[in-house]
Amino acid sequence: MSRPFKSCESPGAGTTRTNFTADELLHFTRLITMGQLSACFAHEIRNPLMLIQGHLRLAEKSLPVDDPLQINFEGICRASRRIEEMAKWLLDFSRKRTPQTEKFDVAELVSDAVHFTQPYFQNQHIDVETQVKPGLPPVPIDRWQMIQAIVNVLQNAVDAMTGSEKRVLSITAGVDGNRMQIAISDTGTGIAAADLPFIFEPFFTTKGEEGTGLGLCITRLVIEQHQGTIAVQTGDSGTTFIINLPV
């Protein structure tokens, strides 16, 4: 018998409370620890990243403009800029800065996230289906933060399909009222009922030593900083993460 779909939703931003349970205090303690680790990591990664980018520019200039390897350099440059933006975001997170938003096309946002995750899809033999409704209004987002948030969900979806015979990842985007809704679905075995309440908690992972327990936590933080929400529905036939952002 198929397990019925269960759902879990992030609490959202903008709520002020003064009384907290022991579990909530533990959650806040983990967030503080995460903020401290984020600041340290971001600081330490910047120096070697600058060195990599410097050598990359020198190597790129040494090649003819029409050299086929230029395409590879472009991909490496994009990836290094993403790391640089993530390091900046980690510092901003530790300092509680607000995202630097600008209107951005949703179709391009989805395309960028899929592009960054494409090698992962290919290695795991994942079929990717995207359906973005035409003529969608742009959304006010911090581009690199939101790309990272979506990439985290995509990577989790791929991991969830390990061992599944059918490996299809679907991404849809459309407007629901005054919210932009992005849904990411996989054909994995679903999330265990005992794990569902904790999937957005910092350092919670079911991947053992291979997982950090930070991906979905960072995703939720990014989305809530954008005044959005993220919810999950799961069952035997797979899992769907639903991101809602203000238009």
C-alpha positions in Angstrom: 0.0 0.0 0.0 1.3 3.4 -0.9 2.2 5.7 1.9 0.0 8.9 1.8 1.6 12.2 1.1 2.8 14.1 4.1 3.6 17.8 4.1 5.9 20.0 6.0 6.2 23.8 5.7 8.7 26.3 6.9 7.3 28.7 9.5 8.0 31.8 7.4 9.4 35.2 8.5 8.0 38.1 10.3 6.7 36.5 13.5 7.8 37.8 16.9 7.7 35.6 20.0 9.2 35.6 23.5 8.5 32.1 24.7 10.4 29.2 23.2 10.5 25.5 23.7 13.7 23.5 24.4 13.7 22.3 20.8 13.4 25.8 19.5 16.2 27.0 21.7 18.4 24.2 20.4 17.5 25.2 16.9 18.6 28.8 17.6 21.8 27.6 19.2 22.6 25.7 16.0 21.9 28.7 13.9 24.3 30.8 16.0 26.9 28.1 15.6 26.2 28.0 11.9 26.6 31.8 11.7 30.0 31.6 13.4 31.2 28.7 11.1 29.9 30.6 8.1 31.9 33.7 8.9 35.1 31.6 9.5 34.6 29.6 6.3 33.8 32.6 4.1 36.9 34.4 5.4 39.2 31.4 4.8 37.9 30.6 1.4 38.4 34.0 -0.1 42.2 34.0 -0.3 42.7 30.7 -2.1 39.7 31.6 -4.4 41.4 34.9 -5.4 44.5 32.9 -6.2 42.6 30.4 -8.3 40.8 33.2 -10.2 44.1 35.0 -10.8 45.8 32.0 -12.3 42.6 31.2 -14.3 42.7 34.6 -15.9 46.4 34.2 -16.8 45.7 30.8 -18.3 42.7 32.0 -20.2 44.7 34.9 -21.8 47.4 32.5 -23.0 44.9 30.7 -25.2 43.7 31.9 -28.6 40.2 33.3 -28.6 38.9 30.5 -30.8 40.5 27.7 -28.8 37.9 25.0 -27.8 39.2 25.1 -24.2 37.8 28.7 -23.9 34.4 27.1 -23.2 35.8 25.1 -20.3 37.4 28.3 -18.9 34.0 30.1 -19.1 32.4 27.3 -17.1 35.2 27.4 -14.5 34.8 31.2 -14.3 31.1 31.0 -13.7 31.6 28.4 -11.0 34.3 30.5 -9.3 32.0 33.5 -9.3 29.3 31.4 -7.7 31.7 30.3 -4.9 32.7 34.0 -4.5 29.0 35.0 -4.2 28.3 32.2 -1.8 31.3 33.3 0.4 29.9 36.8 0.4 26.4 35.4 1.3 27.9 33.5 4.2 29.5 36.6 5.5 26.2 38.5 5.1 24.3 35.7 6.8 26.7 35.9 9.8 26.2 39.7 9.9 22.4 39.4 9.3 22.4 41.5 6.2 19.4 41.7 3.9 19.6 40.3 0.3 20.5 42.7 -2.5 17.5 42.1 -4.7 16.7 43.1 -8.3 14.0 42.0 -10.7 15.0 38.7 -12.4 13.5 36.4 -15.0 12.2 33.1 -13.5 13.0 31.1 -16.6 16.6 32.3 -16.5 16.8 31.5 -12.8 15.6 27.9 -13.4 18.0 27.6 -16.4 21.0 28.8 -14.4 20.2 26.4 -11.5 19.9 23.5 -13.9 23.1 24.5 -15.7 25.1 24.4 -12.5 23.7 21.0 -11.5 23.9 19.5 -15.0 27.1 17.4 -14.4 25.5 16.0 -11.3 22.4 15.0 -13.4 24.5 13.3 -16.0 26.6 11.3 -13.5 23.5 10.0 -11.9 21.6 9.4 -15.2 18.7 11.8 -14.3 16.1 12.9 -16.8 15.3 16.6 -16.2 12.0 18.1 -17.2 11.3 21.8 -17.0 8.0 23.6 -17.5 8.1 27.3 -17.0 4.9 29.1 -18.1 5.6 31.9 -20.7 5.2 35.5 -19.8 5.9 35.2 -16.1 6.6 38.5 -14.3 10.1 39.0 -12.9 10.7 38.4 -9.2 12.7 40.6 -6.8 15.6 38.3 -5.8 19.3 38.2 -5.0 20.2 36.1 -8.0 23.1 34.1 -6.7 21.5 33.4 -3.4 18.4 32.1 -5.0 20.3 30.0 -7.5 22.2 28.4 -4.6 18.9 27.8 -2.8 17.4 26.0 -5.8 20.6 24.1 -6.5 20.6 22.7 -3.0 17.0 21.3 -3.5 18.0 19.9 -6.9 21.0 18.1 -5.4 18.9 16.6 -2.6 16.4 15.5 -5.2 19.1 13.7 -7.2 20.4 12.0 -4.0 16.8 10.9 -3.2 16.7 8.9 -6.4 19.8 6.9 -5.8 18.7 3.3 -6.3 15.4 4.2 -8.0 14.7 2.6 -11.3 12.9 5.7 -12.6 14.9 8.9 -12.2 13.0 11.9 -13.3 13.4 15.4 -11.9 10.7 17.9 -12.8 10.8 21.6 -12.3 7.7 23.8 -12.9 7.2 27.5 -12.4 4.0 29.6 -12.5 2.1 32.4 -10.7 -0.3 31.4 -7.9 -2.2 34.6 -6.9 0.5 37.2 -5.9 3.2 34.6 -5.5 5.6 33.0 -7.8 5.6 29.2 -7.3 8.5 27.0 -8.2 8.0 23.2 -7.7 10.8 20.7 -7.8 9.7 17.0 -7.8 11.7 13.7 -7.8 10.7 10.1 -8.3 12.6 8.8 -5.2 11.3 6.8 -2.3 10.2 9.8 -0.3 11.2 11.2 3.1 10.7 9.1 6.2 7.9 10.3 8.5 10.4 10.5 11.4 12.8 12.7 9.4 10.3 15.1 7.9 10.0 17.6 10.9 13.8 18.0 10.9 14.8 18.3 7.2 15.3 22.1 7.4 17.2 22.0 10.7 20.9 22.9 10.5 23.3 19.9 10.6 20.5 17.3 10.2 21.4 14.8 7.5 20.4 11.2 6.5 23.5 10.9 4.3 26.0 10.0 7.1 29.5 11.3 6.6 28.7 12.4 3.0 26.1 15.0 4.2 26.6 18.3 6.0 23.0 18.9 7.0 23.3 22.5 5.7 21.8 22.5 2.2 18.1 22.6 3.0 18.7 24.8 6.0 20.5 27.4 3.8 17.7 27.1 1.3 15.1 27.9 3.8 17.1 30.8 5.2 17.5 32.3 1.8 13.9 32.0 0.9 12.7 33.4 4.1 15.0 36.4 3.7 13.2 37.0 0.5 9.9 36.9 2.4 9.0 33.6 0.8 8.1 30.1 2.0 9.2 26.5 1.2 7.0 23.5 1.8 7.5 19.8 1.1 5.1 17.0 0.2 6.4 13.4 0.2 5.2 9.9 -0.3 6.3 6.5 -1.8 6.2 7.9 -5.3 8.6 10.8 -4.6 9.0 14.2 -3.0 8.0 17.7 -4.1 9.5 20.9 -2.7 7.3 24.0 -3.3 8.9 27.4 -3.2 6.7 30.5 -3.0 8.1 34.0 -3.6 6.5 37.4 -3.7 6.0 38.9 -7.2 
